[in-house]
Amino acid sequence: MSANVALAAAVHAMIFLWANIMVALETPQIFPEKFGLDTQQIGLQNIALVIGTLLGEQLGGFASDKWMLWRERRIAKAPHAEFRLWLSYPGFALAICGVVVYLAQLDKASNKWNVTPLVGSGIAAAGNQIVSTVLITYAVDCYPLEAASVAVFVNFVRQTWGFIGPFWFPQMIKKIGFNNSAIVATVMMVAVSILPTALLQLKGDGWRPQTKAAAYG
C-alpha cells in the first residue's frame, strides 16, 4: 500500500481513536460512578455523538464534494486529490477541541450531572466524522481502481487502533487524570494526524499514480 493511503489511514485512525472510541468507552465507565446514572440514562448520553456525527457529515461529505467541484470549475481541470485535505483541518480542530472539553469538564464536574462533557463529545464526534469522510475519500481518490482494497486497508488500521485503545484508556485516566489525558490526546492527534496531513499536501501528489480525480457533484 502506498504512502498516501498508509498516512491517510493513520490520520483517520488516530482521530477515530480519541474522538470516537475514547468518548464512547469512557462515558459508560465514568458517568455511572461520577453522576450515579443508570443504564437508560447512560444510553441517552449517546445522543450527543449522534448529533455531532450527523452535523459533521454535512461538511465531510456534501461540502467536501462541492469544494472539489468549485476548484475544478475555477481551474478548468480536475484538481489534485490533495486539495480535498484542506477540509480535514476543521475536523482536526473540532476533534481536539471536543476531546479537551469532554475531559476537562469531567475533571471539573461535581457529583451532579451536567451537560458540558456531552457538548465536548458532540464536538469531537463532528470532527471525527469530517476527518473520516475526507480522509477515506482522499485515499480512494488516489487509487480509484482499487477502491475496495483501499477501504479494507483503512478500516483494518482504524479497527486495530480502536481495539487497542480500551486496554489503556482507563488506566491512563486513572493514573494521570483527566487534564493530563487531554494533553496526551492533543499531542497524539497533532503528531499523527495534523502533521502527516500537511506532509500529504506537500508531497502526496508525487507519491501516487497520476490518475484523473474522481468526478464530483
DAQUI-V593808 format. One record per residue. SS is DSSP state (H for helix, E for strand, L for the rest). Layout:
BEGIN
ss
SS
SS
END
This chain:
BEGIN
ss
L
L
H
H
H
H
H
H
H
H
H
H
H
H
H
H
H
H
H
H
H
H
H
H
H
H
H
H
H
H
H
H
H
H
H
L
L
L
H
H
H
H
H
H
L
L
H
H
H
H
H
H
H
H
H
H
H
H
H
H
H
H
H
H
H
H
H
H
H
H
H
H
H
H
H
L
L
L
L
L
H
H
H
H
H
H
H
H
H
H
H
H
H
H
H
H
H
H
H
H
H
H
H
H
H
H
H
H
L
L
L
L
L
L
L
H
H
H
H
H
H
H
H
H
H
H
H
H
H
H
H
H
H
H
H
H
H
H
H
H
H
H
L
H
H
H
H
H
H
H
H
H
H
H
H
H
H
H
H
H
H
H
H
H
H
L
L
L
H
H
H
H
H
H
H
H
H
H
H
H
H
H
H
H
H
H
H
H
H
H
H
H
H
H
H
H
H
H
H
H
H
H
H
H
H
H
H
L
L
L
L
L
L
L
L
L
L
END
